[in-house]
Amino acid sequence: MLPHERPPLPPADLNRINPAIWPRTSGRTDGTLTIGHVDVRDLAREHGTPLFVLDEHDVRARMRDYVTAFAGSDVHYAGKAFLCREIVRWLHDEGLGLDVASGGELAVALSVGFPPERITMHGNNKSVAELTRALEVGVGRIVVDSYEEIARLGHLAERHGKRPKVMIRVTTGVEAHTHEFIATAHDDQKFGLSLSAGAAAEAVRRILALPSLELVGLHSHIGSQIVDTAGFEVAARRLAGLLVQIKDEHGVVLPELDLGGGYGIAYVEDDEAPDVKEIADGLREIVTKVCEDAGLPVPRLTVEPGRAIVGPGGVTLYEVGTVKDVEGLRTYVSVDGGMSDNVRTALYGADYTVTLASRASTAEPMLSRVVGKHCESGDIVVRDCFLPSDLAPGDLLAVAATGAYCRSLASNYNYLPKPAVVAVADGAARVIVRGETEDDLLRGQL
Ligand SMILES: Cc1ncc(COP(=O)(O)O)c(C=O)c1O
């Protein structure tokens, strides 16, 4: 720790399972963490560690919360957060649509019969093969991201005798992160067509000139882990301005507006996750007002939450391998996974909450850092935390809110197999993604 950094304060109760951070069905029974009424020691015994545990009730409830709060609009789950066949089945049951960002994500959805018309395809560099597949199966929307793609898709659609519905990904110049938003500077990025530079308006012209494409709306995604709606307001205003411009220039009123995802969740004690109903009411009000002010009919709204659906219901279980006290600094606790199952700490400096899961402890708190087993000193799972000072090899640790952007960003760095994902509910656990084996790692090696 650098001299100017003050150590964080230990929490009042190291054993507390804060319901704002942990899955809705989690708690302690006789000191041990349970999720979905399943004892984590049983999960570790049966499925090994590291292990992703997904609380089915939690994830499904959040899906329903979004559908209810956004009644009259479309909720498309952003599959990049975490996608597998079972999640697709849950989406289907709960009435959501799906956003895919690649042919692979599309294949997962189609493999279990998800209706293609409820799928939106994203990506700044979709291949001809991906676009062709999207056309063949008839995905509901394709969000175009460049002039090249407009020409490419127009040509492919004509060749296949199709007329796909397309939206334009507009760079509104707003990038929002958590507590602040910057409304001027973020045209400098790979996604979208700039509003201020006129590229979005030019994309409209090009699409309208192609009879093989049907332009249905505008799309904007302003960032991730956003906790207030101020940035959406700026983006919505700017998009409405473009809708007016399109109406004036072409006499066309576009019927749809997609405001993307990015709704924040609580990772640590001080985080405040926005309430989904407040988000929905806020966005609807903003869009209605800006459109009415501009004399436009209110378009049908789509939102694309990823993290907020699947993040809070996920927990990663690890087994402690070594506990190393670095005198005067902190204790390094090494676990059996690391940046290969959770790269967010190394990639974004993300914060997490961790607890001793296999038992409760009344020992003194010790300032700790949970690290992985990879050959990188940046291989950190939880940067600053307190764990009980009687922590020992063989104990299980649980890290909260790992349902989103952990398994989906997992790698085989150092040839570690990717962990299994089990869904827990009502006292039972079932594997929804099989853990990789050494055979999986060797497959494809010539
Ligand atoms: C276009 C688009 N929609 C939705 C999302 C989902 O964001 P989140 O998981 O933060 O809700 C993303 C995330 O990068 C995105 O790029």
The ligand as a Gaussian input file, in Angstrom:
#p B3LYP/6-31G(d) Opt

LIG

0 1
 C      -25.213000      -2.251000     -27.344000
 C      -25.208000      -2.727000     -25.938000
 N      -26.381000      -2.995000     -25.348000
 C      -26.441000      -3.459000     -24.080000
 C      -25.296000      -3.663000     -23.348000
 C      -25.424000      -4.202000     -21.951000
 O      -24.867000      -3.393000     -20.984000
 P      -25.059000      -3.751000     -19.445000
 O      -24.684000      -5.175000     -19.264000
 O      -24.147000      -2.827000     -18.749000
 O      -26.509000      -3.538000     -19.139000
 C      -24.044000      -3.370000     -23.911000
 C      -22.816000      -3.566000     -23.130000
 O      -21.718000      -3.347000     -23.532000
 C      -24.014000      -2.905000     -25.258000
 O      -22.849000      -2.630000     -25.859000

